[in-house]
Amino acid sequence: MATTDEQLPPKPKRPATVKGARRAGLRAPLVEVVVPVYNEQAALERSIRRLHSFLQENLPWAWRIVIADNASSDGTLEVANRLSRELDRTHVLHLDQKGRGRALRAAWSVSPAEVLCYMDVDLSTDLRALLPLLAGIVSGHCEVAIGSRLAPGARIVRSRKRELISRAYNRILRLTLRVGFSDAQCGFKAIRADAARKLLPQVRDEEWFFDTELLVLAERHGMRIGEVAVDWVEDPDTRVDIVPTALDDLRGVLRLRLATPLARFLLIGALSTIAYALLYVLLAARIDDGGADALALAITALANTQANRRFTFQLHGRRRLARQYAAGGVIYLLTLGLSLGALGVLHGVYRQPPLWLEVASLVAASALATGTRYVRLRSSAFAPPRTSSPVSDLASELG
């Protein structure tokens, strides 16, 4: 449950007039800088005062700082509350649970700002990159902006271990998720408020993978992501446990990779094919080849239909259950015809074909039926029921 130390101001209908702007009457968006913290009693005051001074001297837009304390067990919250009393435009948001993603979600969800930004409390990223980061969003050039330690022109100081892990992780993102951004985890990002409101309900992670998931979803929605090369110096007192965090991130990558129905269908199909081959090998030692094929295929077809129903198309309950299994039965008969045909051809060529060749032929026949299986399941048995009438469909097409 998130609580604030004071009532947050209502969201302005228009961008606020900049106080002390370089040009009189200049109107600009309200910028909110969120600093997530957990047990940062020692470093918090120094960092927030430095950030506050920088914003006061350099930012040409109205701004505010939000210290998002997520379940600190030391004196962090007390320091944060004192800073909010001593420094103008500084606020505190307290959460009872840990998680950087959880803190950012809570802060951004109630923010009155038009541009939302966050940075790590250690201020490892040189603050001089903040204006270029925000400028792309304020100008309308992009919806999301990120600081990148891997972009041309970036200068970084960090251990070889962190360098290797960071580069390997971002390389994995490009290979598996086909992302276009270069650095997913630099704690220095900004996003337009309307883009955040669209993306936040879709982000599932509450920890360190929050950044990556947000960026991947932004790309999938066609949002533009701007990058700013940053100067970055590693904090030797970092709270990040690199290896467990990297493993959690890899699990997140796998989840996003399987986020589409087609990806889940292909994974289930691959597992079903492996099970089919293993069952055939076990059954062929006891019954004839045709019987082993039919039985192995029947078992895996039932499991495949249920798995696709539950995971690929995420359907529950008994609605349209008979129709869905009937469609699975049609696909079973098609695949059985292909596999028995493959066995027939094989036995016509070899009097006693080797077992590995039989298995290879059956796997090839199953793979041939995979495309038909997906189209059939998606277009008929697992398609959402129609709720509109032909008249409304015609009106929709005309209008």
C-alpha positions, -999 to +999 in steps of 0.1 A: +000+000+000+016+032-011+013+063+011+026+098+006+039+123+032+015+149+018-014+153-006-002+151-041-013+180-063-040+174-089-028+166-124-027+199-144-049+200-175-022+220-193+016+221-189+026+244-161+042+277-167+079+274-160+090+293-130+122+312-138+122+301-175+147+315-199+119+331-219+090+349-202+057+332-206+073+299-218+050+270-212+065+235-205+055+202-192+059+194-155+088+170-151+089+145-123+121+128-113+116+096-093+144+082-072+137+046-060+155+038-028+160+008-005+182+011+026+200+041+013+203+061+046+240+068+041+239+081+005+203+095+002+208+131+016+240+138-004+224+125-037+191+143-033+207+176-024+230+173-054+201+164-077+179+192-063+207+217-068+212+206-104+175+207-113+172+242-097+202+256-117+197+238-150+162+226-158+142+250-178+109+233-170+088+230-139+099+200-119+096+180-088+115+151-071+098+120-056+118+098-033+101+064-037+111+044-005+103+007-011+103-010+023+136+003+037+144-012+071+170+014+081+166+052+085+160+059+048+124+070+053+132+094+081+159+110+060+136+112+030+108+129+051+133+154+065+145+163+030+109+167+018+104+193+046+137+211+039+138+211+001+110+226-020+094+204-047+106+173-030+081+146-020+082+111-005+063+080-016+065+051+008+057+014-001+056-016+022+071-039-004+105-040-021+111-038-058+123-010-081+096-017-107+070-017-079+083+017-067+082+032-102+048+018-110+034+033-078+050+067-084+042+070-120+006+058-115-003+088-093+020+114-108+006+147-120+035+152-144+035+152-181+070+138-184+082+110-160+118+104-153+138+082-129+174+077-119+193+055-095+200+071-061+238+066-065+237+091-094+262+069-113+250+086-145+263+121-151+234+145-145+245+166-175+228+139-197+194+148-181+186+177-204+193+158-236+173+129-222+142+150-215+146+172-246+136+144-270+104+138-251+095+175-246+101+182-283+079+153-293+107+134-310+101+103-289+078+088-263+105+071-243+142+081-237+169+061-222+205+067-211+228+042-228+262+031-216+267+012-249+259+040-273+287+056-293+302+084-273+293+069-239+321+068-213+319+043-185+339+031-155+329-003-142+343-037-134+350-062-161+324-086-146+296-060-149+307-050-183+306-086-196+272-093-180+257-061-193+269-066-229+259-103-229+224-094-216+217-067-241+230-090-269+206-117-257+177-091-260+187-083-295+189-119-306+158-132-288+134-103-287+147-084-318+149-051-298+164-019-313+176-002-281+212-008-269+210-006-231+180-019-212+191-016-176+208+018-173+190+035-143+184+067-162+151+069-182+122+091-191+088+085-206+058+106-216+030+103-191+004+092-216+028+064-229+033+053-193-004+051-186-008+029-217+022+005-209+021+002-171-010-021-170+008-045-193+041-047-174+041-077-151+076-074-135+080-055-102+117-058-098+148-051-120+133-065-152+107-038-151+129-016-173+134-042-200+097-052-201+086-016-204+110-009-233+100-041-251+063-033-248+070+003-260+087-011-291+059-035-297+034-006-295+054+013-321+066+039-297+098+057-305+127+052-281+154+078-280+189+071-267+214+094-251+250+084-246+259+089-210+290+091-188+286+065-161+307+055-131+300+023-111+290+027-075+312+004-054+285+002-028+258-010-052+228-029-037+224-049-069+233-086-066+245-091-102+242-128-109+207-135-093+194-103-110+208-115-143+191-149-139+158-132-130+162-110-161+167-141-183+135-156-170+118-124-179+132-125-214+119-161-218+084-149-206+084-121-232+097-144-259+067-167-252+042-138-249+026-144-283+003-172-291+024-184-320+055-186-298+037-206-271+021-229-298+056-236-313+070-245-279+041-268-271+045-283-306+082-290-301+075-306-267+047-327-281+069-339-310+096-350-285+070-368-264+055-384-296+089-397-307+097-411-273+063-428-269+067-444-304+101-458-295+086-474-263+055-487-280+072-500-312+090-526-291+057-541-280+032-536-308+033-532-346+045-499-361+011-487-372-004-493-338+025-477-320+021-447-342-016-443-337-014-447-299+016-424-294+000-398-316-034-401-298-018-395-264+002-365-275-026-351-295-049-350-264-021-334-244-013-310-272-049-298-275-053-293-238-019-274-236-028-252-265-062-246-250-047-236-216-015-219-225-015-208-262-050-194-263-054-191-225-089-206-224-105-220-192-137-237-183-159-260-204-172-235-230-168-249-265-148-277-251-164-304-274-158-283-305-121-277-295-114-314-290-133-322-322-110-299-340-081-316-323-095-349-335-096-337-371-060-326-368-051-360-353-066-379-382-047-356-407-014-362-389-020-399-385-026-401-423+006-384-430+026-404-405+012-438-416+019-427-452+055-419-442+058-454-426+043-471-456+068-454-480+096-462-456+087-499-454+084-500-492+120-489-495+134-509-466+123-544-456+134-536-420+140-499-417+161-487-387+142-473-358+159-439-360+148-435-396+112-444-386+113-418-359+128-392-383+100-398-408+073-395-382+088-363-368+089-349-404+052-358-409+042-342-376+061-311-385+043-309-419+010-309-400+020-283-375+011-253-397-023-267-405-028-274-368-022-238-357-044-223-385-072-247-378-071-242-340-068-204-342-094-199-369-121-222-357-121-241-324-102-215-304-115-184-321-134-160-298-172-163-303-188-137-325-209-112-305-218-089-334-246-094-359-243-094-396-260-060-397-235-045-372-206-061-392-219-045-424-223-011-406-188-014-393-174-021-428-193+008-443-186+032-414 
